[in-house]
Amino acid sequence: MITPTPVDVGRHLYPSFATAIQYRQNRPGHTQVPRFVFHAVSTSDAADSARWNVVFHPRVDQSSLGDVVAYRVEQQLDTDAIQRSLLLLLAEDIPFDATFDRWDLAIIQAQRRGTSLDVRSSFAPAPEGPGTDPERTYRRHDGSETWWRPRVSFHRGVRIETRIKTMRDTHRKITAQDATISITDGQHPRTFSVPVEILDQVIAALGVARDDAEAINLNLGP
């Protein structure tokens, strides 16, 4: 019998995915057929009254370990159809664990951090760009500063977030726009901003830097 490894849910980054396909692309090597941990639990957090399913995706090479993933289940009153969304990756590559309190707490914490708001509950494609739904806007005497909702992706445990900041004057004319990039592995966060008007040049420079790094690594050897 496998003894479950303790999981500190407070340290998880809670990656979010819009579809099962997106999850499998970011977490290769995990089977498509999950084991249920528990069905249709309603958290006590008033911020989101939806029910949740929590499932376990075993690894292909070692079925005793896998990911714990939470699905949000919503009832459509007009069509009486149930929509399921693969929403939150709560833990990576741990033994199967059906401890209710642990995963219930993880979902509540993720909701309070706003993670579940960044992914649509249906499988309809999200609109291109940040859309017309800002995360927050600051009013100033000389205009306003608006932060649009972030785009989040994950690679090998690293969380990569981009968001756009738009500044306008009192006549609502755009005076400046920045792209902010945040990268963290949960312990070493890094954040920097780039003016959108030179974003293409910065991307090109990063491509050159990647080539330089590859050449340096080849010279350094094993």
Residue, then its C-alpha position, 0 to 999 in steps of 0.5 A: m500500500i502506498t502512503p500518500t505524500p503530504v501536499d502543501v496546497g498553499r504552495h501550489l501555483y494552480p495552473s489553469f487549462a481551458t480544455a483537456i487537450q491543452y492540459r495534455q499538451n502541457r502535461p505529456g505522459h499522463t493518461q487521458v482516462p482519469r480516476f475520480v477522487f470525488h464527485a460534485v462537491s460544492t465548496s463553501d466559498a461564496a465566490d463560486s457556487a459551482r460544483w467540482n469534480v476532482v480526478f486523478h490522471p495517472r502517469v503512463d510510465q508509473s501509474s502509481l503517480g499522477d496529477v490531481v485535477a479539478y473540473r468545474v461542473e455547471q448546470q445550464l438552466d435554459t438547455d438543461a445541459i451540463q458543461r464540464s471544464l478542465l480547470l485547475l491542476l492541483a498537484e503534479d505526480i503524487p500518489f493517489d490521495a482521496t483526502f477530501d479536506r486537502w483538495d477542497l481547501a486547494i479549490i477554495q484557495a485557487q478561487r480566492r486567488g482568482t485562477s478560476l476566473d481566467v478560464r472560460s467554463s465552456f469549450a468555446p474558443a476565447p476571443e483573441g487579445p485581452g478583449t473588453d474585460p479589464e482586470r482593473t483600472y486606476r483613475r488619475h487626474d491626467g487619465s487612466e491606467t488599465w490592466w487587462r486580464p493575464r494570459v497564463s501558460f506553464h512549462r515544466g513547473v514554471r508559470i509564465e504570465t503576460r498582461i497588457k497595461t494601457m495608459r490613456d489621457t483625459h480624452r481617452k487617447i492611448t498614450a502608452q502601452d506596456a507588455t508585462i511578463s512574469i515568470t516564476d517557479g514558485q520560489h524565484p519570481r521575475t517580472f519585467s515590462v516592455p513597451v508594445e511599440i518595441l515588442d517585435q524588436v525585443i522578441a527578435a533580440l531574445g531569439v538571438a540570445r537563445d542562439d548565443a546560449e546554445a552556442i555557449n553551452l556547446n563550447l562549455g561541453p558536458 
